[in-house]
Amino acid sequence: MAQQELITIDAAKRSFGRVATEVAHHLRGKHLTSFSPNTNPRVKVEVVNLDQIRFTGKKMEQKIYTRYSGYPGGLKKTQLKDRWAKNPERVLRDAVRKMLPVNRLRAELIKNLIVK
């Protein structure tokens, strides 16, 4: 079995979206010459200095996440600043997860993300 590659990404003073796309790119294995869309490339991506990441514009106040419970009046809205204060790792993990293709491989790929 092939040994897993570890890629470390420093998020200090970098834009949130740029870091998330780079993480998704490496998780998919698109940086490898042996890229195949239907295989797990066995690449672990570690993100460090997440607390020093920056958001451009007024995203902290203006970006809103919505979820729906399925019941009438069950639409819940949360601002980015509230989610970030509660759990910044989850915000990054959700952003990267949404950038990966929606299939069974996504669940395997997102497990290879390590946030410190």
Backbone as CSV, one residue per row, in Angstrom:
resi,resn,N_x,N_y,N_z,CA_x,CA_y,CA_z,C_x,C_y,C_z
1,MET,0.843,-1.182,0.000,0.000,0.000,0.000,0.883,1.238,0.000
2,ALA,0.514,2.245,-0.775,1.303,3.459,-0.899,1.242,4.282,0.383
3,GLN,2.354,4.935,0.670,2.430,5.766,1.862,1.730,7.094,1.602
4,GLN,1.075,7.627,2.644,0.341,8.865,2.469,1.285,10.055,2.457
5,GLU,1.008,11.005,1.580,1.767,12.236,1.479,1.136,13.252,2.420
6,LEU,1.955,14.052,3.117,1.453,15.088,4.012,1.837,16.442,3.451
7,ILE,0.828,17.288,3.219,1.050,18.634,2.712,0.619,19.602,3.798
8,THR,1.503,20.535,4.163,1.199,21.523,5.188,0.961,22.863,4.516
9,ILE,-0.164,23.493,4.856,-0.520,24.796,4.301,-0.583,25.796,5.444
10,ASP,0.189,26.877,5.323,0.201,27.927,6.336,-0.839,28.973,5.954
11,ALA,-1.845,29.153,6.807,-2.952,30.058,6.496,-2.727,31.479,7.014
12,ALA,-1.589,31.751,7.611,-1.333,33.062,8.194,-1.349,34.156,7.131
13,LYS,-2.159,35.193,7.361,-2.262,36.385,6.506,-2.658,36.056,5.076
14,ARG,-3.427,34.973,4.895,-3.928,34.622,3.571,-5.440,34.670,3.587
15,SER,-6.031,34.881,2.436,-7.478,34.960,2.304,-8.107,33.584,2.533
16,PHE,-9.247,33.572,3.198,-9.928,32.327,3.562,-10.256,31.481,2.336
17,GLY,-10.823,32.088,1.317,-11.225,31.358,0.123,-10.053,30.775,-0.637
18,ARG,-8.942,31.507,-0.666,-7.749,31.015,-1.360,-7.188,29.781,-0.665
19,VAL,-7.200,29.816,0.662,-6.711,28.667,1.423,-7.640,27.473,1.201
20,ALA,-8.953,27.706,1.249,-9.916,26.614,1.094,-9.800,25.961,-0.280
21,THR,-9.614,26.753,-1.335,-9.488,26.168,-2.673,-8.188,25.391,-2.820
22,GLU,-7.126,25.879,-2.202,-5.857,25.159,-2.263,-5.968,23.814,-1.539
23,VAL,-6.647,23.808,-0.398,-6.847,22.573,0.356,-7.663,21.581,-0.477
24,ALA,-8.755,22.037,-1.076,-9.600,21.163,-1.891,-8.814,20.607,-3.087
25,HIS,-7.992,21.445,-3.686,-7.170,21.043,-4.829,-6.229,19.903,-4.452
26,HIS,-5.576,20.036,-3.309,-4.630,19.010,-2.866,-5.345,17.748,-2.383
27,LEU,-6.490,17.902,-1.710,-7.237,16.726,-1.246,-7.681,15.859,-2.412
28,ARG,-8.070,16.493,-3.491,-8.499,15.764,-4.685,-7.347,15.071,-5.385
29,GLY,-6.120,15.594,-5.169,-4.949,15.012,-5.810,-4.671,15.601,-7.173
30,LYS,-5.209,16.786,-7.446,-5.035,17.392,-8.766,-3.615,17.885,-9.001
31,HIS,-2.814,17.965,-7.965,-1.420,18.387,-8.119,-0.523,17.217,-8.555
32,LEU,-1.061,16.016,-8.550,-0.292,14.830,-8.907,-0.394,14.531,-10.401
33,THR,0.668,13.986,-10.949,0.632,13.600,-12.368,-0.253,12.375,-12.577
34,SER,-0.460,11.625,-11.514,-1.281,10.415,-11.607,-2.740,10.685,-11.221
35,PHE,-3.225,11.908,-11.402,-4.595,12.273,-11.011,-5.621,11.443,-11.761
36,SER,-6.575,10.929,-11.004,-7.715,10.227,-11.565,-8.930,10.650,-10.739
37,PRO,-10.007,11.088,-11.373,-11.134,11.636,-10.622,-11.876,10.637,-9.749
38,ASN,-11.671,9.344,-9.979,-12.437,8.349,-9.226,-11.614,7.622,-8.172
39,THR,-10.421,8.116,-7.853,-9.591,7.447,-6.855,-9.221,8.397,-5.726
40,ASN,-8.985,7.815,-4.566,-8.514,8.575,-3.418,-6.993,8.680,-3.527
41,PRO,-6.446,9.901,-3.630,-5.007,10.040,-3.853,-4.154,9.772,-2.617
42,ARG,-4.782,9.529,-1.459,-4.071,9.268,-0.204,-3.123,10.408,0.145
43,VAL,-3.661,11.621,0.115,-2.913,12.815,0.470,-3.575,13.430,1.693
44,LYS,-2.787,13.654,2.743,-3.304,14.339,3.927,-2.877,15.792,3.842
45,VAL,-3.818,16.700,4.131,-3.542,18.128,4.096,-3.704,18.683,5.501
46,GLU,-2.663,19.348,6.001,-2.676,19.938,7.329,-2.674,21.457,7.181
47,VAL,-3.603,22.120,7.845,-3.690,23.584,7.807,-3.259,24.110,9.171
48,VAL,-2.261,24.987,9.174,-1.772,25.576,10.419,-2.039,27.079,10.416
49,ASN,-2.039,27.681,11.594,-2.270,29.120,11.795,-3.631,29.562,11.275
50,LEU,-4.652,28.782,11.537,-6.002,29.132,11.087,-6.513,30.390,11.791
51,ASP,-6.026,30.638,13.006,-6.470,31.822,13.747,-5.951,33.115,13.137
52,GLN,-4.940,33.045,12.258,-4.377,34.246,11.632,-4.885,34.466,10.209
53,ILE,-5.872,33.687,9.788,-6.430,33.828,8.441,-7.215,35.132,8.368
54,ARG,-7.349,35.696,7.162,-8.078,36.958,7.058,-9.260,36.820,6.105
55,PHE,-10.282,37.601,6.394,-11.474,37.658,5.556,-11.498,39.026,4.896
56,THR,-11.720,39.065,3.588,-11.742,40.326,2.865,-13.128,40.943,2.942
57,GLY,-13.178,42.246,2.788,-14.455,42.954,2.777,-15.157,42.892,4.120
58,LYS,-16.493,42.843,4.071,-17.313,42.830,5.280,-17.959,41.468,5.495
59,LYS,-17.225,40.412,5.123,-17.796,39.064,5.193,-18.221,38.667,6.599
60,MET,-17.481,39.077,7.594,-17.815,38.677,8.970,-19.227,39.126,9.360
61,GLU,-19.655,40.296,8.898,-20.991,40.792,9.223,-22.032,40.411,8.169
62,GLN,-21.614,40.333,6.892,-22.588,40.187,5.815,-22.840,38.742,5.367
63,LYS,-21.863,37.844,5.556,-22.062,36.464,5.096,-22.972,35.739,6.077
64,ILE,-24.020,35.135,5.537,-25.014,34.457,6.357,-25.160,33.012,5.890
65,TYR,-25.102,32.092,6.835,-25.330,30.679,6.568,-26.767,30.363,6.952
66,THR,-27.466,29.649,6.094,-28.853,29.288,6.381,-28.997,27.777,6.414
67,ARG,-29.906,27.319,7.249,-30.263,25.907,7.267,-31.747,25.816,7.582
68,TYR,-32.346,24.750,7.125,-33.788,24.600,7.246,-34.110,23.297,7.957
69,SER,-34.935,23.372,8.991,-35.255,22.202,9.795,-36.292,21.301,9.131
70,GLY,-37.036,21.815,8.172,-38.072,21.036,7.523,-39.456,21.365,8.032
71,TYR,-39.528,22.155,9.087,-40.809,22.553,9.661,-41.144,23.979,9.244
72,PRO,-42.431,24.342,9.242,-42.808,25.711,8.917,-42.157,26.694,9.897
73,GLY,-41.544,27.729,9.365,-40.857,28.705,10.206,-39.526,28.195,10.730
74,GLY,-39.007,27.137,10.150,-37.796,26.513,10.660,-36.519,26.944,9.965
75,LEU,-36.511,28.118,9.324,-35.312,28.614,8.658,-34.414,29.290,9.692
76,LYS,-33.208,28.774,9.860,-32.254,29.311,10.832,-31.162,30.048,10.078
77,LYS,-30.782,31.224,10.570,-29.725,32.019,9.945,-28.637,32.293,10.968
78,THR,-27.381,32.169,10.523,-26.235,32.402,11.386,-25.209,33.228,10.634
79,GLN,-24.660,34.242,11.282,-23.616,35.055,10.666,-22.278,34.331,10.757
80,LEU,-21.386,34.691,9.832,-20.060,34.092,9.809,-19.304,34.386,11.098
81,LYS,-19.429,35.583,11.626,-18.674,35.919,12.843,-19.091,35.049,14.023
82,ASP,-20.371,34.657,14.089,-20.834,33.787,15.173,-20.303,32.363,15.006
83,ARG,-20.358,31.844,13.775,-19.838,30.498,13.519,-18.332,30.448,13.722
84,TRP,-17.631,31.505,13.302,-16.177,31.558,13.432,-15.769,31.606,14.906
85,ALA,-16.514,32.371,15.709,-16.207,32.462,17.140,-16.444,31.125,17.831
86,LYS,-17.445,30.394,17.387,-17.784,29.117,18.017,-16.812,28.002,17.619
87,ASN,-16.536,27.873,16.298,-15.686,26.780,15.831,-15.090,27.114,14.459
88,PRO,-13.902,27.755,14.414,-13.300,28.120,13.126,-12.908,26.911,12.268
89,GLU,-12.550,25.806,12.904,-12.180,24.614,12.145,-13.360,24.115,11.322
90,ARG,-14.554,24.173,11.892,-15.741,23.687,11.199,-16.089,24.571,9.996
91,VAL,-15.837,25.877,10.112,-16.107,26.783,8.991,-15.230,26.413,7.806
92,LEU,-13.945,26.164,8.060,-13.037,25.772,6.980,-13.416,24.404,6.421
93,ARG,-13.712,23.456,7.299,-14.061,22.104,6.867,-15.315,22.114,5.989
94,ASP,-16.316,22.926,6.359,-17.543,23.012,5.554,-17.282,23.658,4.200
95,ALA,-16.423,24.686,4.181,-16.108,25.353,2.915,-15.395,24.400,1.966
96,VAL,-14.434,23.646,2.483,-13.685,22.694,1.653,-14.611,21.573,1.197
97,ARG,-15.465,21.099,2.089,-16.396,20.015,1.759,-17.306,20.400,0.597
98,LYS,-17.765,21.653,0.592,-18.644,22.115,-0.485,-17.906,22.283,-1.809
99,MET,-16.568,22.348,-1.774,-15.777,22.466,-3.002,-15.450,21.113,-3.622
100,LEU,-15.658,20.048,-2.869,-15.382,18.714,-3.385,-16.608,18.175,-4.121
101,PRO,-16.418,17.246,-5.050,-17.561,16.707,-5.788,-18.508,15.938,-4.872
102,VAL,-19.794,16.018,-5.173,-20.799,15.372,-4.340,-20.943,13.920,-4.779
103,ASN,-20.203,13.049,-4.102,-20.274,11.610,-4.344,-19.722,10.886,-3.122
104,ARG,-19.616,9.590,-3.190,-19.163,8.812,-2.028,-17.701,9.064,-1.695
105,LEU,-16.938,9.501,-2.662,-15.520,9.762,-2.444,-15.304,10.987,-1.556
106,ARG,-16.254,11.930,-1.560,-16.117,13.149,-0.769,-15.963,12.840,0.716
107,ALA,-16.714,11.887,1.220,-16.638,11.523,2.635,-15.236,11.001,2.988
108,GLU,-14.627,10.263,2.077,-13.283,9.756,2.313,-12.260,10.872,2.237
109,LEU,-12.421,11.785,1.285,-11.447,12.849,1.094,-11.421,13.826,2.258
110,ILE,-12.591,14.185,2.783,-12.655,15.195,3.840,-12.030,14.678,5.130
111,LYS,-11.937,13.359,5.291,-11.276,12.790,6.466,-9.786,13.052,6.469
112,ASN,-9.228,13.367,5.300,-7.790,13.615,5.175,-7.411,15.060,5.474
113,LEU,-8.353,15.869,5.926,-8.073,17.255,6.288,-7.779,17.344,7.775
114,ILE,-6.622,17.916,8.112,-6.211,18.101,9.504,-6.063,19.604,9.743
115,VAL,-6.760,20.117,10.743,-6.677,21.557,11.057,-6.081,21.714,12.439
116,LYS,-5.013,22.505,12.517,-4.355,22.741,13.812,-4.405,24.201,14.170
